[in-house]
Amino acid sequence: MHCYALQSKVGRVVTRKWRGTKTTANALIEGYTGAELALPEIFDLKSRRHKTAFLMTAAFLLAGCGGASVQLHNPTIPEPLIDQLPLRVAARYPDVFDNFVHEEQVIGKEKWSIDLGQSNRLLFTQLFGAMFSEFTVIDANTDARDLAIDALIEPSIDAFEFSVPSQSQTDDFAVWIRYRIRIYDNEGVQIANWPIAAYGKSLTTTFGGDEALQRAAVLAMRDAAALIILQMDRATGISKLSQANAAREPETTAPAPGQMNLQSTAAEVQPNE
């Protein structure tokens, strides 16, 4: 369906043209006749009845081109059935990641807005809490090097794209999200920079337009979570940080075996009566 903007006496709106000719909606407002538009003779735009019918049809078509504003709230994931990595991990979420909003004008058609809000924070906090034996979230003012941790994770969003049925000529809403995971050791040295491409799709036949787009975004976020669970250690080597940190920790001096036996024997000797 092609959506066209009508002009009014209050203000002029740029209208879409098709192959260098004026659209029928625009021509009708400007007073072009059916002959100038090469319309069938039976459709006489000078007729009040035909004008009324045509305007009602145009209004009906435009009603389906309004777009929508979608907001995500709490996209949880099922509890992962995995063995936790024995790591002390902190996460720091950038402001853009924490309050991500994507707006897009489909050319010549509707405008869409997707507000992920706090959903990224909630999803990644749940995910990392299930993956690591110790996990905490820190703010931008906290120096991770002062904490007793093995790794710091900073996720971000590189790109966000979506398609709606009017673009794909299908019943599908689709969402693509490209995340990036940066990992630092406990001295602040970056040890991994890992991009993740996630995808989600939802049918309008199952959900309404707004809800279908929302569902597609949630499925893309869950797809990213599954990829992180399955591939993160292999892609980043984060589990090795626990061993590296243990090797750097100073060893405590233990008494020699002979000293331990001597001390034990001395404690068992009783004075002669």
Protein Blocks (a to p, Z undefined) as FASTA:
>chain_A
ZZdddddfkbccddddeehiacfklmmmnopafklnopafklcfkbmklmmmmmmmmmmm
mmmmnopadddfblcddddddddddddddddddfklmmccdddddehiacddddekjmmm
mmmmmmmmmmpmbdcdddfklcfklpccfbdcddddfbdcdddfklnopabdcddddddd
ddddfkopafbdcdddddddddfklpcfklmmmmmmmmmmmmmmmmmmmmmmmmnommmm
mmmmmmmpccdddddfklmmmmmmmmmpccdZZ
